[in-house]
Amino acid sequence: MNARTRNLLIVAVALAALVAVAVVASGGRTRKPVTVPLKRLAYAPFTVKLPENGVVMRRLTATIPVLVSGNIDRMYVRAGSSVEAGQLLATIYNPSVRYDAESARADYVSAVANVSAARTQEDNAKVGYQAQVDTSKSAMDEAKRIYDADVVLYDNKAIPRQQLDEDKAKYDQNRVAYEQAVEQNKLGAISGYNGSSVQVAVTAAEKARIVNQQDAEQAGYLQVRAPFSGVIQSVTAQPNDPLRPLQPGDPVTSGQALFTIAGDDGYTVKAEVDEQDAIDVRAGLPVLVTGEDFPGRTIRGRVESMAPVATKSTDASSTAMQVLTTIALDSSPAFLRDGMSADVDILTTDIPHALSVPNDAIVRQNGVPYVYVVENRVATRRRIVTGKTADTQTLVRSGLAAGETVVAKVPPGFKSGTPVVAASPSPLPSS
């Protein structure tokens, strides 16, 4: 036996010993496959839902009150009636209100006529004052002409001094009368030529106008009209008979509710979001609305607005604060009714094309997430980077690719390198 042959024998013996040790260590058996659920990864929508309770409400609702006391005269609508904006719904009988309106109207018409009469009187007085000025001016001018002529005649010794002095006195008298007429005309302009009659008449007319407007408004309130187009939801019931709506002849008081009306511009859903969840909610987020009252139907919508302040929960047993959130619906199906209860899922995360894994597929070691990737029917541990977590799925940001298969639910004590068998109907990649 040469040296080369001897060395080969030594190596062979050593390898045989190692195999024997491995067989002894494994108890003489190979590792058995473990049956586990598997999932083949593919891009799909990923959503995180915030579930809340909500109430279906009309977008626009209002209470229509009676604005004057009296008795119901006529009712033109009932609960369920569709109405247009401004449509007459009911009339109220109150003769004193109508009488006051008619009286105020007559007073206003009379006051306006008094203003016209006062202005006519003022114009006539103005003409009279001016006529007095003109007459005085003519008389003064004539007296001055005579006096000037007398001065010439007197200088020529054609008339006596007495004549000159008499004509001078007449001129002075007419000049004073003219000056007084001018001053009277000025004062007449200041006082309105007729005392303060026009101003008094204008003031009285304005007062009458205000009273007429107020009384006319009161009379207008005898007709109850729809503030906007919609559906009459209810008619106020008798105080002592909640099943009997108000009827003609029944007394009503100012401010008493008579109808409730809902606009015909669709529905919204009001939901109370817990204060700790409000940070994840914002306007524009998509929403899915379902309900026991409309099983099998899902209505899509979006968050329209959130209240600026948090309020105490309507649940008496809860101490948490809530943020009232309004959800606008993309459609308002005919089966919806005001006041229906609804289940609301606010999609705080909504990614249409994402990779995700079942939550049970993730194991953590020192806070680091891992999954078991199956290749050739053997599961190997792989580190991944995760994103948000939903009820059953976790978003995968990196570490996996579409088409790979992972253990969907990792059993206790599972180790890397374990052969696996798919639990039906989990898919297993061909090899």
C-alpha positions in Angstrom: 0.0 0.0 0.0 1.5 3.3 -1.1 1.2 6.6 0.8 -1.6 8.0 -1.6 -3.8 5.0 -1.0 -3.3 5.2 2.7 -4.3 8.9 2.8 -7.5 8.2 0.8 -8.5 5.5 3.3 -8.0 7.9 6.2 -10.3 10.5 4.6 -12.9 7.9 3.8 -12.9 6.6 7.4 -13.2 10.2 8.7 -16.2 10.9 6.5 -17.9 7.7 7.6 -17.4 8.7 11.2 -19.0 12.1 10.6 -22.0 10.5 8.9 -22.3 8.1 11.8 -22.2 11.0 14.3 -24.9 12.9 12.3 -27.1 9.8 12.2 -26.7 9.2 15.9 -27.4 12.9 16.6 -30.6 12.8 14.6 -31.7 9.6 16.2 -31.3 7.9 12.9 -34.3 9.9 11.4 -34.6 12.8 8.9 -36.8 15.9 9.8 -40.6 15.3 9.1 -42.6 17.9 7.1 -44.9 20.2 9.1 -48.4 20.9 7.7 -49.0 24.6 7.7 -51.2 27.1 5.9 -49.4 28.9 3.1 -50.0 32.0 1.1 -48.7 33.0 -2.3 -48.1 36.8 -2.3 -49.7 39.0 -4.9 -50.5 42.7 -5.2 -53.9 43.6 -3.9 -55.7 46.5 -2.2 -54.7 47.1 1.4 -57.0 49.0 3.7 -57.0 49.8 7.4 -60.6 50.3 8.7 -61.6 52.4 11.6 -65.1 51.1 12.6 -67.6 53.5 14.1 -71.3 53.7 14.6 -73.3 56.3 12.8 -76.8 57.7 12.1 -78.2 58.4 8.6 -79.5 62.0 8.4 -80.8 64.3 5.7 -78.3 66.8 4.7 -80.7 69.7 5.3 -83.4 69.7 8.0 -85.4 72.4 9.7 -88.3 73.0 12.0 -91.0 75.3 10.6 -92.7 77.2 13.4 -95.8 79.3 13.7 -94.8 83.0 13.9 -98.1 84.4 15.1 -100.6 83.2 17.6 -104.1 82.1 16.5 -106.0 79.1 15.3 -105.1 76.8 12.4 -107.3 77.8 9.4 -106.2 75.3 6.8 -103.6 72.5 6.4 -102.3 71.9 2.9 -99.8 69.1 3.5 -99.2 66.1 5.7 -96.2 64.0 6.7 -94.5 62.6 3.6 -95.7 65.4 1.3 -93.1 66.7 -1.2 -93.0 70.5 -1.4 -91.2 73.2 -3.2 -89.5 76.2 -1.7 -92.1 78.9 -0.8 -95.0 76.5 -1.2 -98.0 77.3 1.1 -98.2 74.7 3.9 -100.8 76.1 6.3 -102.8 79.3 7.1 -103.4 80.7 10.6 -106.7 82.5 11.5 -106.2 85.7 13.5 -108.5 88.6 12.5 -106.8 91.2 14.7 -103.5 90.7 12.9 -105.1 91.2 9.5 -107.1 94.2 10.7 -103.9 95.8 12.1 -102.2 95.3 8.8 -105.1 96.8 6.8 -105.3 99.8 9.2 -101.5 100.4 9.0 -101.7 100.2 5.2 -104.4 102.8 5.2 -102.5 105.1 7.6 -99.4 104.8 5.5 -101.3 105.8 2.3 -102.8 108.7 4.1 -99.4 109.8 5.4 -97.9 109.7 2.0 -100.8 111.9 0.7 -100.2 114.3 3.5 -96.6 114.7 2.4 -97.8 115.6 -1.2 -100.3 118.1 0.2 -97.7 119.7 2.4 -95.3 120.0 -0.5 -98.1 121.6 -2.6 -98.8 124.1 0.3 -95.1 124.8 0.5 -94.8 125.5 -3.2 -97.9 127.8 -3.0 -96.4 129.6 0.0 -93.1 130.0 -1.9 -94.9 131.6 -4.8 -96.7 133.9 -2.4 -93.5 135.0 -0.7 -91.8 135.6 -4.1 -94.9 137.6 -5.3 -94.7 139.8 -2.3 -91.0 140.5 -3.1 -91.8 141.2 -6.7 -94.7 143.6 -5.8 -92.6 145.4 -3.2 -89.8 145.8 -5.7 -92.1 147.3 -8.3 -93.6 149.7 -5.8 -90.1 150.7 -4.6 -88.8 151.2 -8.1 -91.8 153.4 -9.0 -91.4 155.5 -5.8 -87.7 156.0 -6.6 -88.5 157.1 -10.1 -90.9 159.7 -8.8 -88.6 160.9 -6.2 -85.6 161.2 -8.7 -87.9 163.2 -11.0 -88.9 165.4 -8.0 -85.3 166.1 -7.3 -84.8 167.5 -10.8 -88.0 169.5 -10.6 -87.2 170.9 -7.2 -83.7 172.0 -8.4 -85.5 173.9 -11.2 -87.9 175.4 -8.7 -90.8 173.6 -10.4 -92.2 172.0 -7.3 -92.3 173.0 -3.6 -90.1 171.4 -1.0 -93.1 169.8 0.7 -93.8 167.8 -2.5 -90.2 166.6 -2.6 -90.3 165.5 1.1 -93.6 163.6 0.7 -92.3 161.7 -2.3 -89.0 161.0 -0.5 -91.0 159.5 2.4 -93.0 157.3 0.1 -89.8 156.0 -1.5 -88.3 155.2 1.9 -91.5 153.4 2.9 -91.5 151.3 -0.2 -87.8 150.5 0.1 -88.3 149.3 3.7 -91.3 147.2 2.6 -89.2 145.6 -0.1 -86.3 144.8 2.3 -88.8 143.3 4.7 -90.3 141.1 1.9 -86.8 139.9 0.9 -86.1 139.0 4.5 -89.5 137.2 4.8 -88.7 135.2 1.7 -85.3 134.2 3.2 -87.0 133.1 6.4 -89.6 131.3 4.5 -87.0 129.3 2.6 -85.4 128.4 5.9 -88.6 127.3 7.6 -90.1 125.6 4.5 -92.4 128.5 3.6 -95.1 126.8 5.6 -93.7 126.4 9.0 -92.4 122.7 9.4 -95.4 121.1 7.9 -93.5 119.2 5.1 -90.9 117.9 7.6 -93.6 116.9 10.0 -95.5 115.1 7.2 -92.3 113.3 6.0 -91.6 112.2 9.6 -95.1 110.9 10.1 -95.0 109.1 6.7 -91.8 107.3 7.7 -93.3 106.3 11.0 -96.4 105.0 9.2 -94.2 103.1 6.7 -92.4 101.3 9.5 -95.6 100.4 11.3 -97.1 99.3 8.0 -94.1 97.1 7.2 -94.2 95.5 10.6 -97.9 94.8 10.5 -97.6 93.5 6.9 -94.9 91.1 8.0 -97.2 89.9 10.8 -100.0 89.4 8.4 -97.6 87.5 6.1 -96.9 85.1 9.0 -100.5 84.0 8.8 -99.3 82.0 5.8 -96.8 79.2 6.7 -94.5 78.4 3.8 -91.7 75.9 3.0 -88.3 77.5 3.5 -86.8 75.2 0.9 -87.7 72.2 -1.3 -88.0 68.9 0.4 -90.2 66.4 2.2 -92.5 67.1 5.2 -91.2 64.7 7.8 -93.8 65.3 10.5 -96.7 67.5 11.6 -96.8 68.5 15.3 -99.2 66.4 17.3 -101.9 67.5 19.7 -100.5 68.3 23.2 -102.8 65.7 24.8 -102.9 63.2 21.9 -99.5 62.3 20.4 -101.1 60.2 17.7 -103.3 63.0 16.4 -101.6 65.8 14.3 -102.8 69.4 14.7 -106.0 70.1 12.8 -107.9 73.2 11.5 -109.3 75.1 14.5 -106.6 74.0 16.9 -105.0 76.9 18.7 -101.3 77.6 18.2 -98.9 80.1 19.8 -96.1 82.1 18.3 -92.9 80.1 18.1 -94.7 76.7 18.3 -93.3 74.1 15.9 -95.8 73.1 13.2 -93.8 71.0 10.7 -90.4 69.4 10.3 -88.9 69.4 6.8 -86.0 67.6 5.2 -84.3 68.8 2.1 -84.2 66.6 -1.0 -80.5 66.9 -1.6 -79.5 63.5 -0.3 -78.2 62.1 3.0 -75.2 62.2 5.2 -74.1 60.0 8.1 -73.1 61.4 11.4 -70.5 59.4 13.4 -68.8 59.9 16.7 -65.0 59.2 16.4 -63.2 58.4 19.6 -60.8 61.1 20.6 -57.8 58.8 20.4 -58.7 57.8 16.8 -59.3 61.4 15.6 -55.6 61.8 14.7 -56.0 59.2 11.9 -59.1 60.8 10.4 -59.2 63.7 8.0 -61.5 65.2 5.4 -61.5 63.2 2.1 -60.8 59.8 3.5 -63.0 57.1 1.8 -65.7 55.5 3.9 -67.8 52.3 3.6 -71.3 52.4 5.1 -73.3 49.3 5.9 -76.2 48.6 8.2 -78.6 46.0 9.6 -81.4 48.0 8.1 -80.1 47.5 4.6 -78.3 44.1 4.7 -76.0 43.2 1.8 -75.7 46.8 0.7 -72.6 48.9 0.9 -72.6 52.7 0.3 -69.4 54.4 -0.5 -68.7 57.9 0.8 -66.0 60.2 2.2 -65.3 62.1 5.3 -66.7 65.6 4.7 -65.9 67.4 7.9 -65.0 67.0 11.6 -66.2 69.1 14.5 -63.7 71.6 15.8 -64.2 70.4 19.4 -64.5 67.1 21.1 -67.7 66.5 23.2 -68.7 63.9 25.8 -69.9 60.6 24.4 -73.6 60.1 24.1 -73.0 56.7 25.7 -73.7 57.4 29.4 -71.4 54.5 30.4 -68.4 56.0 28.6 -66.1 58.8 29.9 -64.3 59.2 26.5 -64.7 62.3 24.4 -65.9 62.0 20.8 -65.4 64.1 17.7 -68.6 64.4 15.6 -67.7 63.5 12.0 -69.9 64.1 8.9 -69.7 61.6 6.1 -71.0 62.6 2.7 -72.4 59.7 0.7 -71.6 59.2 -3.0 -75.2 58.1 -3.5 -78.5 58.2 -1.6 -80.4 55.0 -2.4 -84.2 55.1 -2.1 -84.1 52.6 0.8 -82.4 55.1 3.1 -84.4 56.8 5.8 -83.6 59.7 8.1 -82.6 58.3 11.5 -81.4 54.8 10.4 -78.5 53.3 12.3 -75.4 52.6 10.2 -72.0 50.9 10.6 -69.2 53.1 9.3 -65.7 51.9 8.3 -63.4 54.8 7.7 -60.5 53.7 5.5 -57.6 55.5 7.3 -55.3 53.6 4.9 -56.4 52.7 1.4 -53.6 51.5 -1.0 -55.0 49.9 -4.2 -51.7 48.1 -5.1 -49.8 46.7 -2.2 -48.1 43.5 -0.8 -49.3 42.3 2.5 -49.0 39.2 4.7 -51.3 37.7 7.3 -50.6 39.0 10.8 -50.1 35.4 12.0 -47.3 35.0 9.4 -45.1 37.5 11.3 -42.8 36.4 14.1 -40.6 38.9 16.0 -37.2 38.5 17.6 -36.0 41.5 19.6 -38.7 43.5 18.0 -37.5 42.7 14.4 -40.2 41.2 12.2 -39.6 38.0 10.2 -41.6 35.7 8.0 -40.9 32.1 6.8 -40.6 32.0 3.0 -41.2 28.6 1.4 -38.9 27.5 -1.4 -38.6 23.9 -2.6 -41.1 22.9 0.2 -38.7 24.2 2.9 -39.4 27.3 5.0 -36.6 29.7 5.6 -36.8 32.7 7.9 -36.4 36.1 6.3 -36.4 39.6 7.8 -38.9 42.1 6.4 -39.9 45.8 6.8 -43.5 46.3 7.7 -46.0 49.2 7.5 -49.4 49.6 8.9 -51.4 46.7 10.3 -55.1 46.0 9.6 -57.4 43.5 11.3 -55.8 40.5 9.5 -53.1 41.8 7.3 -49.9 43.8 7.6 -48.4 45.9 4.9 -45.0 44.8 3.6 -42.7 47.6 2.6 -39.6 45.5 1.7 -38.2 42.0 2.0 -40.7 40.1 -0.1 -41.9 40.0 -3.7 -45.0 39.1 -5.5 -45.2 35.4 -6.4 -43.3 34.2 -3.2 -45.0 32.0 -0.7 -44.9 32.4 3.0 -46.2 30.4 6.0 -49.5 32.1 6.7 -49.7 31.0 10.3 -46.5 30.1 12.1 -46.9 27.3 14.7 -45.1 27.4 18.0 -41.5 26.2 18.0 -41.3 26.5 14.2 -37.7 26.8 12.9 -35.9 27.9 9.8 -35.2 24.9 7.4 -38.3 23.0 8.3 -39.9 21.1 5.4 -43.5 22.0 5.0 -46.7 20.6 3.5 -49.5 22.9 2.5 -52.6 22.7 4.6 -55.5 22.6 2.0 -56.3 24.8 0.3 -53.1 26.8 0.7 -51.1 27.0 -2.5 -47.6 25.6 -2.7 -45.3 26.7 -5.5 -44.2 24.0 -8.0 -40.6 22.9 -7.8 
